[in-house]
Amino acid sequence: MADHTADPRITLHPYTRRVRIFAGDTLIADTRNAIELRERGYPHRQYVPRAGVDMSKLSVSSTVTHCPFKGDTTYYSLPDIADVAWSYEQPIDEMQAIAGRLAFDVSKVTELVE
């Protein structure tokens, strides 16, 4: 079996395919400028720039978490879906590319990638 311990835990990949996020029939985000974060042991996540997110539909949640590999999170909710997205406002130095971008919980919304 190959030893993967030398592989980086997290890699970031510019993503030019169209990414759309829906809550039911409501479009929440639409971009061709996502960054795909690939973290060992977790599903790939699309980090969407705020310019591609309808921020008027989201409110800041009281939930806060910390990842030792990315930093502290700010969570966002829709009126009827708690903690639907999160953002690293001030990530650790190695993750600055995702600063201020939002990732969505795909168990709570629909993510379409074209």
DSSP file (Angstrom, degrees, kcal/mol; ACC not computed):
  #  RESIDUE AA STRUCTURE BP1 BP2  ACC     N-H-->O    O-->H-N    N-H-->O    O-->H-N    TCO  KAPPA ALPHA  PHI   PSI    X-CA   Y-CA   Z-CA
    1    1 A M              0   0    0      0, 0.0     2,-0.1     0, 0.0     0, 0.0   0.000 360.0 360.0 360.0 140.3    0.0    0.0    0.0
    2    2 A A        -     0   0    0      1,-0.1     2,-0.7     2,-0.0     0, 0.0  -0.403 360.0-123.2 -72.3 145.9    1.3    3.5   -0.8
    3    3 A D        +     0   0    0      1,-0.1     3,-0.4    -2,-0.1    -1,-0.1  -0.821  29.3 177.8 -91.0 113.8    2.3    5.8    2.0
    4    4 A H    >   +     0   0    0     -2,-0.7     3,-1.3     1,-0.2    -1,-0.1   0.324  53.7 101.1 -98.1   6.9    0.2    9.0    1.6
    5    5 A T  T 3  S+     0   0    0      1,-0.3    -1,-0.2     4,-0.0     4,-0.1   0.761  78.3  57.8 -66.0 -22.3    1.6   10.7    4.7
    6    6 A A  T 3  S+     0   0    0     -3,-0.4    -1,-0.3     2,-0.1    -2,-0.1   0.681  86.7  97.2 -79.6 -17.2    3.9   12.8    2.5
    7    7 A D  S <  S-     0   0    0     -3,-1.3    -3,-0.0     1,-0.1     2,-0.0  -0.442  89.8-100.9 -68.7 143.5    0.9   14.2    0.5
    8    8 A P        -     0   0    0      0, 0.0    32,-0.2     0, 0.0    -1,-0.1  -0.363  21.6-133.8 -63.5 146.3   -0.4   17.6    1.7
    9    9 A R  S    S+     0   0    0      1,-0.2    31,-2.6    30,-0.1     2,-0.4   0.888  90.5  26.3 -66.6 -39.7   -3.4   17.4    4.0
   10   10 A I  E     -A   39   0A   0     29,-0.2     2,-0.4    59,-0.1    29,-0.2  -0.985  65.6-177.6-130.0 134.7   -5.2   20.2    2.0
   11   11 A T  E     -A   38   0A   0     27,-2.3    27,-2.9    -2,-0.4     2,-0.4  -0.977  15.0-145.5-128.2 148.0   -4.8   21.3   -1.5
   12   12 A L  E     -A   37   0A   0     -2,-0.4    25,-0.2    25,-0.2    -2,-0.0  -0.912  14.2-173.0-114.0 138.6   -6.5   24.2   -3.3
   13   13 A H  E     -A   36   0A   0     23,-2.2    23,-3.3    -2,-0.4    -2,-0.0  -0.975  26.1-123.8-135.8 119.5   -7.5   24.2   -6.9
   14   14 A P  E     -A   35   0A   0      0, 0.0     2,-0.5     0, 0.0    21,-0.2  -0.351  29.5-155.8 -56.8 142.3   -8.9   27.1   -9.0
   15   15 A Y  E     +A   34   0A   0     19,-2.5    19,-1.1     1,-0.1     4,-0.1  -0.946  23.0 174.4-132.3 109.3  -12.2   25.9  -10.4
   16   16 A T        +     0   0    0     -2,-0.5    -1,-0.1    17,-0.2     2,-0.1   0.494  49.8 104.7 -97.1  -4.1  -13.6   27.5  -13.6
   17   17 A R  S    S-     0   0    0      1,-0.1    17,-0.4    17,-0.1     2,-0.3  -0.439  86.6 -93.1 -71.1 153.7  -16.6   25.3  -14.1
   18   18 A R        -     0   0    0     14,-0.1    96,-2.6    -2,-0.1     2,-0.5  -0.512  41.3-166.5 -72.3 130.2  -19.9   26.9  -13.1
   19   19 A V  E     -CD  31 113B   0     12,-3.1    12,-2.3    -2,-0.3     2,-0.4  -0.981   7.2-179.2-118.6 125.3  -21.0   26.2   -9.6
   20   20 A R  E     -CD  30 112B   0     92,-2.7    92,-3.2    -2,-0.5     2,-0.5  -0.980  11.6-157.6-126.2 140.9  -24.6   27.0   -8.5
   21   21 A I  E     -CD  29 111B   0      8,-2.2     7,-3.4    -2,-0.4     8,-1.5  -0.972  12.4-172.8-118.9 127.7  -26.1   26.5   -5.1
   22   22 A F  E     -CD  27 110B   0     88,-2.8    88,-2.9    -2,-0.5     2,-0.6  -0.948  21.4-159.7-120.8 140.2  -29.8   26.2   -4.6
   23   23 A A  E >  S-C   26   0B   0      3,-2.6     3,-2.0    -2,-0.4     2,-0.4  -0.946  81.7 -48.9-109.9 103.5  -32.0   26.1   -1.5
   24   24 A G  T 3  S-     0   0    0     -2,-0.6    86,-0.1     1,-0.3    -2,-0.0  -0.575 123.8 -24.1  64.4-125.3  -35.1   24.4   -2.9
   25   25 A D  T 3  S+     0   0    0     -2,-0.4     2,-0.5    -3,-0.1    -1,-0.3   0.403 116.5 105.3 -94.7   1.1  -35.8   26.4   -6.1
   26   26 A T  E <   -C   23   0B   0     -3,-2.0    -3,-2.6     1,-0.0     2,-0.5  -0.732  68.5-135.1 -91.7 123.7  -34.0   29.5   -4.8
   27   27 A L  E     +C   22   0B   0     -2,-0.5    -5,-0.2    -5,-0.2     3,-0.1  -0.640  29.2 169.8 -75.7 123.5  -30.6   30.3   -6.3
   28   28 A I  E     +     0   0B   0     -7,-3.4    26,-3.3    -2,-0.5     2,-0.3   0.750  63.9  13.2-103.2 -36.3  -28.2   31.3   -3.5
   29   29 A A  E     +CE  21  53B   0     -8,-1.5    -8,-2.2    24,-0.2    -1,-0.3  -0.996  53.2 176.2-146.9 148.3  -24.9   31.3   -5.4
   30   30 A D  E     +C   20   0B   0     22,-2.9     2,-0.3    -2,-0.3   -10,-0.2  -0.891  22.8 141.3-154.2 118.4  -23.6   31.3   -9.0
   31   31 A T  E     -C   19   0B   0    -12,-2.3   -12,-3.1    -2,-0.3     3,-0.1  -0.992  44.6-159.2-155.2 158.6  -20.0   31.5  -10.0
   32   32 A R  S    S+     0   0    0     -2,-0.3   -14,-0.1   -14,-0.2    -1,-0.0  -0.033  90.8  73.5-119.1  22.7  -17.3   30.4  -12.4
   33   33 A N        +     0   0    0    -14,-0.1   -17,-0.2    16,-0.1     2,-0.1  -0.166  63.9 137.6-132.1  38.8  -14.6   31.5   -9.9
   34   34 A A  E     -A   15   0A   0    -19,-1.1   -19,-2.5   -17,-0.4     2,-0.5  -0.393  45.5-137.8 -81.1 162.6  -14.7   28.9   -7.1
   35   35 A I  E     -AB  14  47A   0     12,-2.0    12,-3.1   -21,-0.2     2,-0.6  -0.994  15.8-141.3-117.9 124.4  -11.7   27.4   -5.4
   36   36 A E  E     -AB  13  46A   0    -23,-3.3   -23,-2.2    -2,-0.5     2,-0.6  -0.766  12.9-157.3 -88.1 123.8  -12.0   23.6   -4.8
   37   37 A L  E     -AB  12  45A   0      8,-3.1     8,-2.2    -2,-0.6     2,-0.6  -0.891   5.2-166.1-101.3 123.6  -10.6   22.6   -1.4
   38   38 A R  E     +A   11   0A   0    -27,-2.9   -27,-2.3    -2,-0.6     2,-0.5  -0.948   9.2 179.6-113.2 116.1   -9.5   19.0   -1.2
   39   39 A E  E >   -A   10   0A   0     -2,-0.6     3,-2.5     3,-0.3   -29,-0.2  -0.968  36.2-106.0-121.1 127.9   -8.9   17.8    2.3
   40   40 A R  T 3  S+     0   0    0    -31,-2.6   -31,-0.0    -2,-0.5    -2,-0.0  -0.236 106.2  15.0 -50.9 127.6   -7.8   14.3    3.1
   41   41 A G  T 3  S+     0   0    0      1,-0.2    -1,-0.3     0, 0.0   -32,-0.0   0.417 114.3  84.9  88.6  -0.9  -10.7   12.4    4.7
   42   42 A Y  S <  S-     0   0    0     -3,-2.5    -3,-0.3     3,-0.0    -1,-0.2  -0.914  84.3 -97.6-130.6 155.7  -13.4   14.9    3.7
   43   43 A P        -     0   0    0      0, 0.0    -4,-0.2     0, 0.0    -6,-0.1  -0.382  52.4 -91.9 -67.3 152.2  -15.5   15.5    0.5
   44   44 A H        -     0   0    0     -6,-0.1     2,-0.4    -8,-0.1    -6,-0.2  -0.375  45.7-152.9 -60.7 143.1  -14.2   18.2   -1.9
   45   45 A R  E     -B   37   0A   0     -8,-2.2    -8,-3.1    -3,-0.1     2,-0.6  -0.967   9.9-139.1-124.9 138.2  -15.7   21.6   -1.2
   46   46 A Q  E     -B   36   0A   0     -2,-0.4     2,-0.7   -10,-0.2    58,-0.5  -0.862  13.8-154.7 -93.9 120.5  -16.3   24.5   -3.5
   47   47 A Y  E     -B   35   0A   0    -12,-3.1   -12,-2.0    -2,-0.6    56,-0.2  -0.879  15.4-157.2 -98.2 114.7  -15.4   27.9   -1.9
   48   48 A V  B     -F  102   0C   0     54,-3.3    54,-2.7    -2,-0.7   -14,-0.1  -0.730  16.6-116.5 -97.8 134.3  -17.4   30.5   -3.7
   49   49 A P    >   -     0   0    0      0, 0.0     3,-2.1     0, 0.0     4,-0.2  -0.398  25.6-118.6 -67.0 148.1  -16.5   34.2   -3.7
   50   50 A R  G >  S+     0   0    0      1,-0.3     3,-2.1     2,-0.2     5,-0.3   0.823 112.3  68.2 -55.9 -32.3  -18.9   36.5   -2.0
   51   51 A A  G 3  S+     0   0    0      1,-0.3    -1,-0.3     3,-0.1    -3,-0.0   0.757 101.7  48.1 -60.3 -22.9  -19.5   38.3   -5.3
   52   52 A G  G <  S+     0   0    0     -3,-2.1   -22,-2.9   -19,-0.1     2,-0.4   0.355 100.4  81.7 -97.7   5.3  -21.2   35.1   -6.5
   53   53 A V  B <  S-E   29   0B   0     -3,-2.1     2,-1.8   -24,-0.2   -24,-0.2  -0.911  78.3-129.8-115.1 136.2  -23.4   34.7   -3.4
   54   54 A D    >   -     0   0    0    -26,-3.3     3,-1.8    -2,-0.4     4,-0.3  -0.634  31.3-179.9 -79.8  85.5  -26.7   36.4   -2.7
   55   55 A M  G >   +     0   0    0     -2,-1.8     3,-1.1    -5,-0.3    -1,-0.2   0.689  69.6  74.8 -65.1 -18.9  -25.6   37.5    0.8
   56   56 A S  G 3  S+     0   0    0      1,-0.2    -1,-0.3    -3,-0.1    -2,-0.1   0.719  93.7  54.0 -66.7 -18.4  -29.0   39.2    1.3
   57   57 A K  G <  S+     0   0    0     -3,-1.8     2,-0.3   -29,-0.1    -1,-0.2   0.601 102.5  71.4 -87.9 -12.8  -30.5   35.8    1.8
   58   58 A L    <   -     0   0    0     -3,-1.1     2,-0.3    -4,-0.3    20,-0.2  -0.756  58.7-166.1-108.4 150.3  -28.0   34.8    4.5
   59   59 A S  E     -G   77   0C   0     18,-2.3    18,-2.8    -2,-0.3     2,-0.2  -0.968  34.9 -98.7-129.3 150.5  -27.5   35.9    8.1
   60   60 A V  E     -G   76   0C   0     -2,-0.3    16,-0.3    16,-0.2     2,-0.1  -0.476  40.2-143.4 -68.6 133.2  -24.6   35.3   10.4
   61   61 A S        -     0   0    0     14,-2.9    14,-0.3    -2,-0.2    -1,-0.1  -0.462  17.3-123.8 -90.5 165.0  -25.1   32.4   12.8
   62   62 A S  S    S+     0   0    0     -2,-0.1     2,-0.2    12,-0.1    -1,-0.1   0.554  79.3 110.4 -83.7  -8.3  -24.0   32.1   16.4
   63   63 A T        +     0   0    0     12,-0.0    12,-1.0    11,-0.0     2,-0.4  -0.486  43.6 176.4 -71.2 133.9  -22.1   28.9   15.5
   64   64 A V        +     0   0    0     -2,-0.2     2,-0.3    10,-0.1    10,-0.1  -0.999   1.6 173.7-137.1 134.8  -18.3   29.2   15.6
   65   65 A T        -     0   0    0      8,-0.4     8,-2.7    -2,-0.4     2,-0.4  -0.893  19.7-138.3-134.3 168.6  -15.8   26.4   15.0
   66   66 A H  E     -J   72   0D   0     -2,-0.3     6,-0.2     6,-0.2    -2,-0.0  -0.996   8.1-167.4-130.7 133.7  -12.0   26.1   14.7
   67   67 A C  E >>  -J   71   0D   0      4,-2.9     4,-2.3    -2,-0.4     3,-0.9  -0.986  16.8-148.1-115.6 125.9  -10.0   24.0   12.3
   68   68 A P  T 34 S+     0   0    0      0, 0.0    -1,-0.1     0, 0.0     4,-0.1   0.688 100.2  47.8 -66.8 -14.6   -6.3   23.8   13.1
   69   69 A F  T 34 S+     0   0    0      2,-0.1   -59,-0.1   -60,-0.0    25,-0.0   0.562 129.7  16.3-101.3 -11.7   -5.6   23.5    9.3
   70   70 A K  T <4 S-     0   0    0     -3,-0.9    22,-2.2     1,-0.2     2,-0.3   0.638 100.1-123.5-129.5 -38.2   -7.7   26.4    8.2
   71   71 A G  E  <  -J   67   0D   0     -4,-2.3    -4,-2.9    20,-0.2     2,-0.3  -0.883  52.1 -15.8 126.3-158.1   -8.6   28.7   11.1
   72   72 A D  E     -J   66   0D   0     18,-0.4    18,-0.4    -2,-0.3    17,-0.4  -0.630  61.4-141.8 -88.8 143.1  -11.8   30.0   12.7
   73   73 A T        -     0   0    0     -8,-2.7     2,-0.4    -2,-0.3    -8,-0.4  -0.727   9.9-153.7-106.1 153.2  -15.1   29.9   10.9
   74   74 A T  E     - H   0  87C   0     13,-2.5    13,-2.2    -2,-0.3     2,-0.3  -0.994  23.2-148.9-115.6 129.9  -18.1   32.1   10.6
   75   75 A Y  E     - H   0  86C   0    -12,-1.0   -14,-2.9    -2,-0.4     2,-0.3  -0.702   7.0-156.6-102.0 154.6  -21.3   30.3    9.8
   76   76 A Y  E     -GH  60  85C   0      9,-2.7     9,-1.7    -2,-0.3     8,-1.4  -0.953   5.5-162.1-129.3 147.1  -24.3   31.6    7.9
   77   77 A S  E     -G   59   0C   0    -18,-2.8   -18,-2.3    -2,-0.3     5,-0.2  -0.912  14.6-137.3-127.0 154.0  -28.0   30.5    7.9
   78   78 A L  E >   - H   0  81C   0      3,-2.7     3,-0.8    -2,-0.3   -20,-0.1  -0.627  45.4 -97.0 -93.1 165.0  -31.0   30.9    5.7
   79   79 A P  T 3  S+     0   0    0      0, 0.0     3,-0.1     0, 0.0   -21,-0.1   0.840 124.7  24.6 -53.8 -33.5  -34.3   31.8    7.4
   80   80 A D  T 3  S+     0   0    0      1,-0.2     2,-0.4     2,-0.0    -3,-0.0   0.329 118.6  61.8-116.4   7.5  -35.3   28.1    7.4
   81   81 A I  E X  S-H   78   0C   0     -3,-0.8    -3,-2.7   -58,-0.0     3,-0.6  -0.919  71.9-146.6-138.0 110.4  -31.9   26.3    7.2
   82   82 A A  E 3  S+     0   0C   0     -2,-0.4    -5,-0.1     1,-0.2    -6,-0.0  -0.463  76.2   0.2 -75.6 144.6  -29.4   26.8   10.1
   83   83 A D  E 3  S+     0   0C   0     -2,-0.2    -6,-0.3     1,-0.1    -1,-0.2   0.876  74.9 156.4  48.8  52.0  -25.6   26.8    9.4
   84   84 A V  E <   +     0   0C   0     -8,-1.4    21,-2.9    -3,-0.6     2,-0.3   0.707  63.5  15.0 -79.8 -21.9  -26.0   26.3    5.7
   85   85 A A  E     -HI  76 104C   0     -9,-1.7    -9,-2.7    19,-0.3     2,-0.3  -0.954  63.0-158.9-148.0 163.4  -22.6   27.8    4.8
   86   86 A W  E     -HI  75 103C   0     17,-2.2    17,-2.4    -2,-0.3     2,-0.3  -0.966   2.9-164.6-144.4 162.1  -19.3   28.8    6.5
   87   87 A S  E     -HI  74 102C   0    -13,-2.2   -13,-2.5    -2,-0.3     2,-0.8  -0.994  21.7-136.0-146.1 147.2  -16.4   31.1    5.8
   88   88 A Y        -     0   0    0     13,-0.6    12,-1.8    10,-0.5    13,-0.3  -0.895  23.4-179.2-102.8 100.8  -12.9   31.5    7.0
   89   89 A E  S    S+     0   0    0     -2,-0.8    -1,-0.2   -17,-0.4   -16,-0.1   0.883  82.9  16.1 -70.6 -38.9  -12.6   35.3    7.4
   90   90 A Q  S    S-     0   0    0    -18,-0.4   -18,-0.4    -3,-0.1    -1,-0.3  -0.627  87.0-179.2-133.9  73.8   -9.0   35.3    8.6
   91   91 A P        -     0   0    0      0, 0.0   -20,-0.2     0, 0.0     5,-0.1  -0.146  40.1 -79.7 -69.8 169.3   -7.7   31.8    7.8
   92   92 A I    >   -     0   0    0    -22,-2.2     3,-2.1     1,-0.1     4,-0.1  -0.233  54.8 -95.2 -62.2 161.9   -4.1   30.7    8.6
   93   93 A D  G >  S+     0   0    0      1,-0.3     3,-1.4     2,-0.2     4,-0.2   0.840 123.1  55.9 -51.5 -42.7   -1.5   31.9    6.2
   94   94 A E  G 3  S+     0   0    0      1,-0.3    -1,-0.3     2,-0.1     3,-0.2   0.656 109.8  47.5 -68.2 -14.4   -1.5   28.8    4.0
   95   95 A M  G X   +     0   0    0     -3,-2.1     3,-2.1   -25,-0.1     4,-0.3   0.133  69.1 120.5-113.2  19.0   -5.2   29.1    3.3
   96   96 A Q  G X   +     0   0    0     -3,-1.4     3,-1.5     1,-0.3    -1,-0.1   0.762  64.0  72.2 -56.5 -26.3   -5.4   32.8    2.4
   97   97 A A  G 3  S+     0   0    0      1,-0.3    -1,-0.3    -3,-0.2    -2,-0.1   0.758  99.5  46.0 -62.7 -23.8   -6.9   31.9   -1.0
   98   98 A I  G X  S+     0   0    0     -3,-2.1     3,-2.0     2,-0.1   -10,-0.5   0.417  80.3 135.8 -98.4   2.3  -10.2   31.0    0.7
   99   99 A A  T <  S-     0   0    0     -3,-1.5   -10,-0.2    -4,-0.3     3,-0.1  -0.267  81.1   0.0 -54.9 126.2  -10.4   34.0    2.9
  100  100 A G  T 3  S+     0   0    0    -12,-1.8    -1,-0.3     1,-0.3   -50,-0.2   0.323 102.2 123.4  78.1  -8.7  -14.0   35.4    2.8
  101  101 A R    <   -     0   0    0     -3,-2.0   -13,-0.6   -13,-0.3     2,-0.4  -0.463  56.1-128.7 -80.4 158.4  -15.3   32.8    0.4
  102  102 A L  E     -FI  48  87C   0    -54,-2.7   -54,-3.3   -15,-0.1     2,-0.4  -0.899  14.8-164.0-113.6 139.0  -18.2   30.6    1.4
  103  103 A A  E     - I   0  86C   0    -17,-2.4   -17,-2.2    -2,-0.4     2,-0.3  -0.929  19.0-140.5-112.4 144.5  -18.5   26.8    1.3
  104  104 A F  E     - I   0  85C   0    -58,-0.5     2,-1.0    -2,-0.4   -19,-0.3  -0.820  16.4-116.7-111.3 146.0  -22.0   25.3    1.5
  105  105 A D    >>  -     0   0    0    -21,-2.9     3,-2.3    -2,-0.3     4,-1.2  -0.689  24.9-160.8 -78.1 103.9  -23.2   22.2    3.4
  106  106 A V  T 34 S+     0   0    0     -2,-1.0     5,-0.2     1,-0.3    -1,-0.2   0.518  86.6  67.1 -72.7  -2.9  -24.3   20.0    0.5
  107  107 A S  T 34 S+     0   0    0      1,-0.1    -1,-0.3     3,-0.1     3,-0.1   0.590 110.6  36.3 -84.3 -10.5  -26.5   17.9    2.8
  108  108 A K  T <4 S+     0   0    0     -3,-2.3     2,-0.3   -24,-0.2    -2,-0.2   0.593 125.2  27.6-113.4 -18.3  -28.7   21.1    3.3
  109  109 A V  S  < S-     0   0    0     -4,-1.2     2,-0.5   -86,-0.1   -86,-0.2  -0.836  82.0-103.4-135.8 171.9  -28.6   22.6   -0.2
  110  110 A T  E     -D   22   0B   0    -88,-2.9   -88,-2.8    -2,-0.3     2,-0.6  -0.896  27.8-162.4-103.1 126.6  -28.2   21.5   -3.8
  111  111 A E  E     -D   21   0B   0     -2,-0.5     2,-0.5   -90,-0.2   -90,-0.2  -0.942   5.1-168.7-108.6 121.3  -24.8   22.1   -5.4
  112  112 A L  E     -D   20   0B   0    -92,-3.2   -92,-2.7    -2,-0.6     2,-0.5  -0.946   1.8-171.7-111.1 125.7  -24.8   21.9   -9.2
  113  113 A V  E      D   19   0B   0     -2,-0.5   -94,-0.2   -94,-0.2    -2,-0.0  -0.972 360.0 360.0-117.6 125.4  -21.4   21.9  -11.0
  114  114 A E              0   0    0    -96,-2.6   -95,-0.1    -2,-0.5    -1,-0.1   0.404 360.0 360.0-104.7 360.0  -21.4   22.1  -14.8
